[in-house]
Structures are given as C-alpha cells and as structure tokens.
Amino acid sequence: MLTTLVVCLANCIATPTSIEDQLGTLAGSYVQLCYEMHHLKRTQCPANLELPVIMQCFNDVDRELPANYRPEFRKGISAMQAYFENQLGNQVEAKFNRIKNANSNDQELSCYDMVAENKKQRFQKMQQLKIMSKKSH
C-alpha cells in the first residue's frame, strides 16, 4: 500500500492491482485533494474560501482504513508531505488555469468551480475507500 501511495502520487501510471494498492491510491488521492484546496486558497482564491482541515482529512482516511493498514498509511503520508507542500503547486496551478480559461478568465468563478469539483471528488474517493475497506476484511 505504501508503495502504491508513493507511486501514484508521483504521477506514474501504475495501475493498482490489489485491494491494498487500491486503498493506498484512494487514501493518497483523498489527502492530495485536501492539500490542493489549501494551495488554491494561498495563491488564487478569496480568503473566505471554505477549506477542508488537513488533519481532519488524515483522520477521515485513517478512520476508514482497516486497522492493519493504518500504520502504513501514516508512514506513507508522512513521506509524501514534502511533495504535497512543495511540489503539488504546479499541478494545482495548471488545473486552475484550465478551469479559468473555460470560465473566460473569471478568477472567482473558477475558484468556486474548482472547490465544488474538489469536494465532489473527495466525497467519491471517501465512498470508494469505505467500500474497498470493507472488501479487505
């Protein structure tokens, strides 16, 4: 699971094959979505932008994972924090610019569109994580 978490967040094209790999991918991408919103608020969006709390994102994933995967998740996220904080920005900016171009360069509308899409994706990832966690028992 840790390997998949690291590989998938490094933008490789690894396809998760086991339930453990799928759990790692879902867990990592959920936390990444949380970090994306924080980057967006720092760089592009209004101060009143509603953000997920990073620690709550960790806790939400940790709570849903089967107990035997939690230590590996914590280790994987710890290893990925520098990536989230320092290198994720370019990816978020590119995504934001695509949305902004589609919105006739309306920055505020683009922020709210990206927030809505991010929230939807986090919900979907969490639902998938819950299903996969039950399958791993």
N, C-alpha and C positions, 0 to 999 in steps of 0.2 A: 504494500500500500504506500509506504513512504517513497519508494522509487517512482511509482506512478504519479504521485503528487508532485514530485520534483520535475519529472519529465514533462508532464502535461502543462505545468505552469511555465516551463521554459519554452513553450510554443513548439514543441516537437509534435510530430504527427503519430504518436504512439496511440494505438487503439487498445483501450483496456479490455482484457480478455477474461479475467476472473472477477468474481464479486468483490474481492478485496481491492483489485485495481479500480473497479467502478466506484467503490466507496471513496478511494483516495482521490479520484478525479472529481467527484461531486463535492467532497469536503473542501478541496483546494479551490475549486472554481467558485464555490459559495463565498469563501473568505475573500477571494480576489475581488469579487463584485463589491463587497463592503469597502475594501480599500480604494476601488475605483471611485466611489462616491466621495470619499474624503479628498482624493486628488482633485476631482472636479470642483469641489467647493473651494479649495485653496487657489485654484487657477482660473476658473471660468465663471462660476455661478454666484448668485447672490448669497449674502450672509444668512438669510433666513431659510436656506435650503435644508430640508429635513434629511438627516443622515442616520444610517444605522450605527450603533455604537460598536466599535471594533471588538471590544471584549465580549459583548453580547453575541456577536457573530461567532466567535470562538466557542463560547459556551453553548450556543444553539446547536452547532455541529457536534461538539463533544458529547452533549446530552443524547443526541440521536444515534451516535455510533455504538455498536456493540462494545461492551466493556473491554474486550481483549484488543480492540483497535485504538482505543483512546491514547495510550502512551505513544504509539507510533504516530498518530495524528499530531499530538503536541510536539513531538520531535520534528516532524516534517514542517509544521507551520513555523516553528522556531527557526528552522533552516531557511525558510522562504521569506521571512520578514524583511530582510535587506532588499530582496527583489521587489517586494510589494512597495516598500517605502522609497526606493531609489530608481528602479528601472521600469516600473509599471506605467509611469507618467507618459512616455512616448506613445504607448498603446492607447491609453485613455484619450490623449490629445487627438490622435488620428481618428478614433471613433467619434469623438465630439465634433471634429471638423467635418466629417461626413454628414452627420446629423445637421449641423449648422448650414452646410451647403444646401441640403434638402429643404431647409426652412428659410431660404432666402437670406441667409446670414443673420437671422434673428437670434441673438445670443440667449436671451431669457427664455424664449420658447424652446430653444434647443436644450437648455438646461433641464427644463421640466419634462421634455420628451425623454431625455436620457435617464432621468430619475425614474420615470414611470416604467421604462423598459427594464432598467436595472432591478427595480422592485419586483416586476413580473418574473424576471429570470431567477432572482433569489428565491421566490416562492416556489417556482418549478423545481429548482435544484433541491430545495429542502424536502419537497414532496417525494422526489426520486430517492433522496437519501433515506427517508423513512422507509420506503418500500424495499430498497436494497438492504437496509439494515435488518429488516425482518427476514429477508431471504437468507441472510448469512447465518442465522441461528440454526 
